[in-house]
């Protein structure tokens, strides 16, 4: 992320959960992450637009097309990530950010710092993943 935010300096577990300082920290972190993704996407589009599509060698052309497909898939994943970041920003505005959507309990600040778009506590996420695995294995 362009603006480095320090967990230790920006967050402490003192005071009520998701107090103003904590909300401000996560808002800045989410906005910086989104800005980085958008900047990278612009750079990718510029690179793709400027690439020479008239490569003479068939192998070079095939390699270029493979690289382009991989890059576009990565950008699609990042587009979905932006949607999750926007949802997290909405939850910040609504006052529901940081609370597990399954249990309603607070998500640990360290988990949120590592995965600011998390919507479930670690325990709820693990239960969810175990249930998914059971259904996949049937």
Secondary structure, 3 states (H helix, E strand, C coil): CCCCCCHHHHCCCCCCCCCHHHHHHHHHHHHHHHHHHHHHHHHHHHHHHHCCCCCCCHHHHHHHHHHHHHHHHHHHHHHHHHHHHHHHHHHHHHCCCCECCCCCCECCHHHHHHCCCCCCCHHHHHHHHHHHHHHHHC
